[in-house]
């Protein structure tokens, strides 16, 4: 029994135990990503790959701004992918939900993350590694703080999947900030490639969150 437990891992969202090799949680659909372990960096040679990071960070900014825009205007006709939806399971009965407070909070976080990404993009465009390093660390810290707060809001079914996808986006942007910081600090192409990958994943979750706001 002890050996079987060692082969299992726990989902951070619903606490369900799945096998170590699982990519998705069988209960809530959370995507596991073992590559998020932060190894000790080793200095490598300088590379101009920072230009790629700048382009994709702009994509991230556009997605974040898009989510903020949908909050304040119209609806859209397209639907989110079927495998992105998780049935809403209401918490224990409460007097009211925190929808209004959550919308305000998420709007403030979007402003912070958008500013961080814009500054990273600005400095990356001019190959200013010190600027990229500073603002990537800011992005990592802002997302980390937001992740500590997001579960404090009990939202209704209307915002359940929006909140869930936004949380995934914050996790990815946090890692993008971490690897962007390491890549700029050590001028390392591999680290910057990882930052790009996490930024793309975060942008995908933001776009799915937008679809749930229709």
N, C-alpha and C positions, 0 to 999 in steps of 0.2 A: 504493500500500500504506500509505503514511504517512497519507493522508487517511482511509482506511478505519479505521485504528486509532483515529483521533481520534473517530470516530463510535461507538466501542465503550466500554463500561464494564465494570469487573471486579466480580464478586460478592464481597462481604467474607467470605462463609462458605466457598465452595468454589473461589474464584479463577477461575471460568469467565467468559469474556468474552461479553457479550450486547450487543445494540444499545442505544443511549442511551434509546430510547423504551420499552424493556421495563419492565413493572411487576413481573414475577416472573422469577427465574433459571430457565432452562430445564433446569438440571441438578439443583439442590437445592431449588428452590421458594422461595428467599429473596425477600421482598417489598421492592422498592426504594421509597424514599420521598424524592424530591428536595426536599420541603418542609422536610426536617430541617436545611437550611443555616441557620445562625444569623445573620440580618441585624442590622445596627446598629439599635437601637430609637430611636424618636422619641417624646418625651412627648406624651400626648394627655389629653383631659379625663377627670375622675373618673367612674366608673360603678359601679353596685351589682351588676354581673355576678359579683362574687366569691361571691355566694350560690350561683350555679349550680355553681361550682368546688367549694364545700363539699359539696354533695349528691353529686356524682360521685366525689369523693375518698372518701366513705364507701363507695360501691360498690366502689372499688378495695381498701379495707381489708377488706371482707367477702370479696372474692375471694382475697386473700392469706391471710386466716385460714382460708378453705376449703381451700386447698392444704395448709397446715400440718396441718389436721385429717385430711385423707385419708391423709397420711403415717402417722398413728398409729392409724387405725381403718379399719373396713369398706371395702367396694368399692361401685361404682355400676354401674347397668345400661346407661346410655346410652353411645353411641360418639362419638368425635371425628369431625368432618367429614372426608370422604375426601381433600379437597385439602390437609389440614393434615399428612398423613402423608408422611414421606420415608423410603424404604427405608434400613435401617441398613447402612452400609459399614464393616466393622471396620477398625481401624488395624492397623499392622504388629503381628505377634504379640508379646504381652507376657505376663509371668508371671501377673499378676492385674490386675483392674480396680479403679478407685477409687470404686466404688459407695458403700461405707460412708462414706468420707470426704466424698464429694460430698453425700450426704444431710444430714450434719451441717453442712457448709458452707452448703448452701442454706437449711437451717432458720435458721441465724444471720442470713443475709441477709434472709430473710423477716421476722424479728423487727425488724431495723433499718428496713426499708422500711415495715413496718406502723406502727411508731412515728412515722416521719416523716409518713406520711399522716394518722394520727390527730391529730397536732399541727397540721398544716395545716388539717384540718377544724375543729378546735377554734377556731383563730384566725380562720378564714374565717367561722365562724358568728357571731362577735362583731365582724366587720368590722375586725379588727386587722391592717392591712396590713403593719405591721412584723413581726409574728409570722409571717404567711404568707410574707413575703420571706425571713426567716431559715430557716424549715423547708423551704421549697421549694429553697433552695440546698443544704440538708443532704440532701434527697432526691436532687438531681442528683449531688452528690458521692458519696453512698453507692452509687448505681447505677453511676457511672463506675468506682469502685474495684472493684465486683463484676464488671463487664465485663472488667476487666484480669485477673481471676483465674479466671473460669469455664472458660476453655479449658485450664487447667492440669490439669483432671480428665478422665482417660480412663475413660468409663463404658461399661458393657455395653449390649447392645441393650435391656435392660429400662428403662434410664433415658435412652437416647439422645434420644428425642423429647421427654421431659420437660425435659431440659437445653436442647434446642434452643428449645422454646417459652418457657422461663424466660429465656433469653438475649434473645429478642425482647421479652419483657415488660420486662426491665431497660432495653433501649434506649428503649422508649416511656416508661417512668416517668422515665428520665433527662431526656428532652425535656419531659415534663410538669413536672418540677421546674424546668427552665430557663425555660420560658414562664410558669410560676406566679411565679417570682422576678421576671421582667421585668414581668409584669402588675401585681404588687403594688408594685414599686418605682416604676413610672410610672403606676399606676392606669389601666391600659389594657385596654379590653374585648376588643380583638382578640387581644392576647397571652393573656389569660385564656381566651378561646375555644379557642385552640390548645392550651393546657394541658389543657383539658377533653377535646379530641379525642384527644390522646396518652394521657390517663388511661384513656379508654374502650378504645383499642387495646390498652394494656397489660393491662387487665382481661380482655379477650377472650383474650389469649395465656395468662394465668394459668388461666382456665377450661378451655382446651384441655389445658394441662399436667395439670390435675386429672383429666381423662378418661383420660389415658394411665397413670394410677397405679392403675387398676382391676385 
